[in-house]
């Protein structure tokens, strides 16, 4: 659903009150922040601060508390205010978010961000399981409404701009396999396997044996049933367990979309794991993850409402805190940021088409929360706030997986 989006105001949440001098002062401050994005601030009585330039949308603030929140803690209050109906977006919703994201790129960390980095969550065995349960165990029927037919919940790779989401996800799965130079008979360990699409693709098309670890009970149950249905359960074992409990030696290690949930405090554990499970003579690995250009915590609203315990690391953090301690050499690095922006657009479009069903399954607040999450994430990748890295690595001094980076295929 493109175009204007106006949410119903829930008057029980706050009393707007009469617009006074202090309200107008706060509105002017807020306008000075969002003005460069060509967004107008409008108060609950319909008035606006002075605004010059072309208006692409309006931020309608419904009460004094929401107005103060947007100034004091905008990362959290924009999301919560939108979800509660205390902040409305009038105009093209995605364009407004894209513009706001592109102009809010401070180089210095706020004191809240410094505290978030300093007091990073432990992400131990118990909290990791709870974090995963809160996001990934919402029900397979919910995700089937807006993901592709294989339920791949990570960045796709679009061989052409107009490729379907299904084709782009298959292209991504195959690119990962080719980057790992998989050969028939190889043994592979995958951590954080989602609904099993990559593990099954590796077994079916490359003749490898896979052990896939995941702590989402809903996803593992689905993946096991699919493997049995497709006759691949003798080649792929889906294990409902934490990545830290992987044992054995393997030819290849792959993690697609899990590193963001590991957390910096667990990077030494991951480094030890890589050194322990990869064969020194034939081993190679691939990490596919959301990252940053510089150290910064995930948006506070996303961290609190969507992905608890998450952290998007920089390339430097991954190489110095994970790969170097594991005695691994970096073979190849690729950034698929714009592919993730396009992936999120396809997800959001499908979500918008199913929003009424989502509201029936959960409630209106849940539907608005997820719509903002998808649209905000698209804006973050479009603007460059977030990156999507693929790193191929191998034990230091060992053979390289390939002579040249495998080319992106234009057809699937």
C-alpha positions in Angstrom: 0.0 0.0 0.0 1.7 3.2 -1.2 0.5 6.7 -0.8 -1.0 8.4 2.3 -1.0 6.5 5.6 -3.0 8.0 8.4 -3.5 5.9 11.6 -6.4 6.4 14.0 -5.5 8.4 17.1 -6.1 6.6 20.3 -7.4 9.4 22.6 -7.2 7.2 25.7 -3.4 7.2 25.5 -2.9 10.9 26.2 -4.8 14.1 26.4 -3.6 16.5 23.7 -4.4 19.7 25.6 -4.2 23.2 24.3 -1.2 24.1 22.2 0.9 26.6 24.2 4.1 28.5 23.9 6.2 25.6 25.1 4.6 23.2 22.6 5.3 25.6 19.8 8.9 25.9 20.9 9.3 22.1 21.0 7.6 21.8 17.6 10.0 24.4 16.1 13.0 22.4 17.5 11.6 19.2 15.9 11.0 21.0 12.7 14.6 22.1 12.5 15.6 18.5 12.8 13.3 17.0 10.2 13.1 20.1 7.9 16.1 19.1 5.8 14.2 15.9 4.9 11.3 18.1 3.5 9.0 16.9 6.2 6.6 19.3 7.9 5.7 19.0 11.6 2.0 19.4 12.4 0.6 19.6 15.9 -2.7 18.2 17.2 -4.5 21.5 16.6 -3.5 21.6 12.9 -0.8 24.3 13.4 2.8 24.0 12.2 6.1 25.8 12.8 7.6 27.9 10.1 8.5 25.7 7.1 10.3 26.5 3.9 11.0 24.2 1.0 9.0 21.4 -0.8 6.9 19.3 1.4 7.1 15.5 0.7 5.1 14.6 3.8 4.0 15.5 7.3 4.7 14.3 10.8 1.5 14.8 12.7 2.1 14.8 16.5 -1.1 14.1 18.4 -0.2 15.1 22.0 2.4 16.9 24.1 3.9 13.7 25.5 4.6 12.4 22.0 6.1 15.7 21.0 8.5 15.7 24.0 9.4 12.1 23.3 10.4 12.8 19.7 12.8 15.4 21.0 14.2 13.5 24.0 14.5 10.0 22.6 13.5 10.0 18.9 14.7 6.5 18.1 12.3 4.9 20.5 9.5 7.5 20.5 9.0 7.7 16.7 8.4 3.9 16.6 6.2 3.7 19.8 4.3 6.9 18.9 3.6 5.5 15.4 2.4 2.2 16.7 0.2 3.8 19.3 -1.3 6.3 16.9 0.2 9.3 18.7 2.4 10.1 15.7 1.0 9.9 12.2 2.8 10.0 8.8 0.9 11.7 6.1 2.2 11.3 2.6 4.2 8.5 1.0 5.2 6.5 4.1 8.3 4.9 2.6 9.6 8.1 1.0 9.2 9.9 4.4 11.2 7.2 6.1 13.8 7.2 3.4 14.3 10.9 3.6 14.5 10.9 7.4 17.0 8.1 7.4 19.2 9.7 4.7 19.6 12.9 6.7 20.0 11.6 10.3 23.6 10.3 10.1 25.5 11.9 13.0 29.1 10.9 13.2 29.3 11.0 16.9 27.5 8.5 19.2 24.8 9.8 21.6 25.2 9.0 25.3 22.4 6.4 24.9 24.3 4.7 22.1 27.5 4.7 24.2 25.7 3.1 27.0 24.2 0.5 24.7 27.7 -0.4 23.4 29.1 -0.5 26.9 26.4 -2.6 28.4 26.0 -5.0 25.5 23.8 -8.0 26.3 25.5 -11.3 27.2 23.5 -13.3 24.7 24.2 -16.5 26.7 22.4 -19.8 26.1 19.3 -18.8 27.9 18.8 -15.2 26.7 19.7 -16.2 23.1 16.9 -18.8 23.1 14.5 -16.3 24.5 15.5 -13.7 21.9 15.0 -16.1 19.0 11.7 -17.3 20.4 10.3 -13.8 20.6 11.0 -13.1 16.9 11.2 -16.3 14.9 8.5 -18.4 16.7 5.6 -16.1 15.9 4.2 -18.8 13.6 5.1 -20.1 10.2 1.8 -19.0 8.8 2.6 -15.4 9.6 5.9 -15.5 7.7 4.4 -17.4 4.8 2.2 -14.4 4.1 5.1 -12.2 2.9 8.3 -14.2 2.5 9.1 -16.2 -0.7 7.8 -19.7 -1.2 10.8 -21.2 0.6 10.6 -18.9 3.6 14.0 -17.4 3.2 14.3 -14.6 5.7 17.6 -13.1 4.7 18.9 -10.8 1.9 18.2 -12.0 -1.6 20.5 -11.5 -4.6 18.7 -10.1 -7.6 20.2 -11.3 -10.9 18.2 -8.6 -12.7 16.4 -5.6 -11.2 13.0 -7.0 -12.1 13.7 -10.6 -10.9 11.0 -12.2 -8.7 11.7 -12.6 -5.0 11.7 -16.3 -5.5 14.3 -16.2 -8.2 16.4 -13.8 -6.2 16.4 -16.0 -3.2 17.4 -19.0 -5.2 20.2 -16.9 -6.8 21.4 -16.0 -3.3 21.4 -19.7 -2.1 23.4 -20.7 -5.2 25.8 -17.9 -4.9 26.6 -18.9 -1.3 27.2 -22.5 -2.5 29.5 -21.4 -5.3 31.5 -19.1 -3.0 32.0 -22.0 -0.7 33.2 -24.1 -3.7 31.0 -27.0 -2.5 31.8 -30.5 -4.0 29.9 -33.7 -3.8 30.8 -35.5 -0.5 31.7 -32.4 1.4 30.5 -32.1 5.0 28.9 -28.7 5.9 27.8 -27.2 9.2 25.2 -24.4 9.1 24.4 -22.3 12.1 21.1 -20.4 12.3 19.5 -22.3 9.4 16.1 -20.6 9.4 13.4 -22.8 7.7 16.1 -24.9 6.0 16.2 -23.6 2.4 20.0 -23.2 2.2 20.7 -26.6 3.8 18.3 -28.4 1.4 19.7 -26.4 -1.6 23.2 -27.5 -0.7 22.3 -31.1 -0.4 20.1 -31.3 -3.5 22.2 -29.3 -6.0 25.8 -29.9 -4.6 25.6 -33.4 -3.1 26.9 -32.4 0.3 25.9 -33.6 3.8 24.7 -30.9 6.1 24.2 -30.5 9.8 22.1 -27.4 10.4 21.7 -25.9 13.9 18.9 -23.6 15.0 17.2 -22.8 18.3 13.9 -21.8 16.8 11.5 -24.7 17.5 9.0 -23.6 14.8 11.6 -23.3 12.1 13.3 -26.6 12.9 10.0 -28.5 12.9 9.1 -27.0 9.5 12.6 -27.8 8.1 12.5 -31.4 9.2 9.1 -32.0 7.6 10.2 -30.4 4.4 13.4 -32.5 4.3 11.3 -35.7 4.8 8.8 -34.6 2.2 11.5 -34.0 -0.4 13.6 -37.1 0.4 16.6 -35.2 1.7 16.4 -36.2 5.4 19.3 -38.7 4.9 21.5 -35.8 3.7 20.4 -33.0 6.0 20.1 -33.2 9.7 18.3 -30.3 11.4 19.4 -30.0 15.0 17.5 -27.9 17.5 20.5 -26.7 19.5 22.7 -23.7 20.0 25.6 -23.0 17.7 28.0 -23.1 20.6 27.3 -26.8 20.9 28.5 -27.8 17.5 31.0 -30.6 17.5 33.0 -32.5 14.9 35.1 -31.4 11.9 33.6 -30.1 8.6 34.8 -29.1 5.2 32.7 -25.9 5.2 31.0 -23.6 7.7 28.2 -21.3 6.7 26.1 -18.8 8.6 23.5 -16.6 6.9 21.8 -14.0 9.0 22.9 -15.3 12.4 26.0 -13.2 13.3 23.7 -10.2 14.0 22.3 -12.3 16.9 25.6 -13.5 18.3 26.6 -10.2 20.0 30.2 -8.9 20.5 30.6 -10.5 23.9 30.2 -13.9 22.2 32.7 -13.2 19.4 35.5 -15.1 21.1 33.3 -18.1 21.5 32.5 -18.0 17.8 36.2 -17.6 16.9 36.9 -20.7 19.0 34.1 -22.6 17.3 35.5 -21.8 13.8 38.9 -23.0 14.7 37.5 -26.2 16.3 35.1 -27.3 13.5 36.8 -26.4 10.2 39.2 -28.9 8.7 42.7 -27.2 8.5 43.4 -28.7 5.0 40.1 -28.4 3.2 38.1 -26.0 5.4 36.4 -22.8 4.2 33.6 -20.7 5.5 31.1 -17.9 4.8 29.5 -15.3 7.0 26.5 -13.4 5.6 25.4 -10.6 8.0 24.0 -7.2 8.5 26.8 -4.8 9.3 27.9 -1.2 9.9 30.6 1.1 8.5 31.5 2.1 12.1 30.6 0.7 15.5 27.1 1.7 16.5 24.3 -0.1 18.2 21.2 -1.2 16.4 18.4 1.4 16.4 17.0 1.4 19.9 13.4 0.7 18.9 14.4 -2.2 16.7 16.5 -3.6 19.5 13.8 -3.3 22.1 10.7 -4.2 20.1 11.9 -6.4 17.2 15.4 -8.0 17.7 16.4 -8.1 21.3 20.1 -8.8 21.8 21.0 -7.9 18.2 24.2 -6.1 17.1 25.3 -5.3 13.5 29.2 -5.4 13.6 31.6 -3.7 11.4 34.0 -5.5 9.0 36.9 -4.6 11.3 35.1 -6.1 14.3 34.5 -9.4 12.5 38.0 -9.7 11.1 39.8 -8.7 14.3 37.5 -10.3 16.9 36.3 -13.4 15.1 38.5 -14.4 12.1 41.9 -13.3 13.3 41.6 -15.1 16.7 40.4 -18.2 14.8 43.5 -18.0 12.6 41.4 -17.5 9.4 42.4 -15.6 6.3 39.8 -13.4 4.5 39.3 -14.7 1.0 36.6 -12.4 -0.3 34.3 -9.6 0.9 31.2 -8.4 -0.9 28.6 -5.8 0.0 25.0 -6.6 -1.1 23.4 -3.6 0.7 21.2 -2.5 -2.2 20.0 -6.1 -2.7 18.8 -6.1 0.8 16.9 -2.8 0.3 15.2 -4.4 -2.7 14.5 -7.6 -0.7 12.9 -5.6 2.0 10.8 -3.7 -0.5 9.4 -6.9 -1.8 8.7 -8.2 1.7 7.0 -4.9 2.6 4.8 -4.9 -0.5 3.7 -8.5 0.3 3.1 -7.6 3.9 1.0 -4.6 2.9 -1.2 -6.8 0.8 -1.7 -9.2 3.8 -1.9 -6.5 6.5 -5.6 -7.2 7.1 -4.9 -10.9 7.6 -2.0 -10.1 10.0 -4.3 -7.8 12.0 -6.8 -10.7 12.3 -4.0 -13.1 13.3 -2.6 -10.8 16.0 -3.9 -7.2 16.4 -3.6 -3.7 14.9 -0.6 -2.8 17.1 1.4 -5.8 15.9 0.6 -5.1 12.2 1.7 -1.5 12.6 4.9 -2.6 14.4 5.9 -4.9 11.7 5.1 -2.6 8.9 7.3 0.1 10.5 10.0 -2.4 11.0 10.1 -3.5 7.4 9.8 0.0 6.0 12.4 1.4 8.4 14.8 -1.4 7.6 14.4 -0.7 3.9 15.2 2.9 4.5 18.3 2.0 6.6 19.8 -0.1 3.7 18.7 2.4 1.1 20.5 5.3 2.9 23.6 3.3 3.9 22.9 3.2 7.6 23.2 -0.5 7.4 25.3 -2.8 5.1 25.0 -6.4 4.1 28.4 -8.2 4.0 29.4 -11.6 2.8 32.8 -12.7 3.9 34.5 -15.9 2.6 37.4 -17.2 4.7 39.7 -20.2 5.1 42.3 -21.4 7.6 45.4 -19.3 7.3 48.0 -20.9 5.0 45.5 -23.4 3.6 44.3 -23.6 0.0 42.0 -20.9 -1.3 38.4 -22.0 -2.1 38.5 -20.5 -5.6 40.8 -18.7 -8.0 38.4 -15.9 -8.7 35.1 -14.8 -7.0 32.2 -16.7 -8.5 30.3 -14.4 -10.9 26.7 -13.5 -10.2 24.5 -15.3 -12.6 22.0 -13.3 -14.6 19.5 -16.2 -14.9 18.3 -18.7 -12.4 
